[in-house]
Structure formats: structure tokens, C-alpha cells
Amino acid sequence: MDRSMNTQQTPIKRFRELSPLEPHEFAGLWRGRSIPSGHPFDGVLENLGWFGKRFTSDLRADALLFRSGERRLVAIDPRWIPLRLALGFHYLGKTRAARNLFSYLQRRLRASGPVASVQMLSFDGLASAAMVYDEQPIVDYFRRIDGERVMGAMVISGDDRQFFFELERVEEPGD
């Protein structure tokens, strides 16, 4: 079965057609991948070793989980990411040098706990689960693809573009 989304539609059109979901449906670990849309961050997170997101039952979240080695996940605190600089120099985020530097900096960027909260918010007039970052002007809005996958639209305050991604529920290591 082809698990990819319909590539005939633009990501925003596809997102608008999907149904909402409730915040409590997110608890657990989710593997992510970007959905190409022309956003400056397309491909950047994957180059840096992005794994996905983890949501807790108390509606808190590790917003940015990255791979560290073969089996370890590291939650990064997005407060240390200079958003405007990252948007302006996005092409550097796709380089080997950026991947190596980010791997080196992961220890210093590590979060001390969840860095975002999950709540109901409206996007284009439809309320659905959304993740609000604590220390950055970012909201990830979510819509259901199916029972194990959701589509996300990351919105940065002051930027009209959306970064689209897909999350698929996966088992926690050791489960």
C-alpha cells in the first residue's frame, strides 16, 4: 500500500481537506518527514537528523526530536534556534557542514523537558489539535490522514509561508 500522500494536490489544499483531531490523540512517539512545498525548511530537518516529535499524556511535547547515533533520540530546545537567521540562510541547513555542526551542538541544544503544549486551535476556520512552542513564535497545526498518520502545518508568526510535514505513530523504544 502506498503510504505517501496524493502528490497531485498542493500541501495546503490537502491539509484543508483533512479532518481535525483532538489533543489527547497524540500521546506517544511520532516519526516525521517533511512534505515538499517550496518552504525554505524543505529538506533541512532531514539533513540535520530529524526524527520527529514526542507527545505526553499531559498535553506537553518534545517539539524537535533528533537522532543521535543509531538508537538514541535527543530532544532539542527550539529557543536556541535563531529563526530569522535559519530562514534567511536555509540553504546552508542542507549541507554536510551543517549536519556535522548540528551533530556536535546537540548536547548544548538539549531540552531539559517538554518545550511545547498541545491544545485546540483554529486554522482556516476549523479547530483541531495544535502544538504551541513555549519560547518561539511557532504553532504546528495538525489534521488526520488516517489512524496512524497526521499532517502538520508549521506556522511561524510574521511569515506567510507554511512548512508541511507528516507524522506517523511509532512504538517507543523498548515497547
JOMO-V888377 format. One record per backbone hydrogen bond with DSSP energy under -1.0 kcal/mol. NH is the residue of the N-H (numbers start at 1). CO is the residue of the C=O. Records with the same first field share a line. If there is no record, write none. Layout:
NH = CO + CO
This chain:
14 = 10
15 = 11
16 = 12
17 = 13
25 = 22
26 = 23
28 = 55
30 = 53
31 = 168
32 = 51
33 = 166
35 = 164
42 = 39
44 = 41
47 = 43
48 = 44
49 = 46
50 = 45
51 = 65
52 = 65
53 = 30
54 = 62
55 = 28
56 = 60
59 = 56
61 = 116
62 = 54
65 = 52
66 = 74
67 = 49
68 = 72
74 = 66
76 = 64
77 = 109
80 = 77
81 = 78
83 = 81
86 = 82
87 = 83
88 = 84
89 = 85
92 = 89
93 = 90
94 = 91
95 = 92
99 = 95
100 = 96
101 = 97
102 = 98
103 = 99
104 = 100
105 = 101
106 = 102
109 = 105
111 = 75
115 = 61
117 = 132
118 = 59
119 = 130
121 = 128
123 = 126
126 = 123
128 = 121
129 = 21
130 = 119
131 = 140
132 = 117
133 = 138
134 = 115
138 = 136
139 = 155
140 = 131
141 = 153
142 = 129
143 = 151
144 = 19
145 = 149
146 = 149
150 = 167
151 = 143
152 = 165
153 = 141
154 = 163
155 = 139
157 = 137
159 = 156
163 = 154
165 = 152
166 = 33
167 = 150
168 = 31
169 = 148
170 = 29
175 = 172
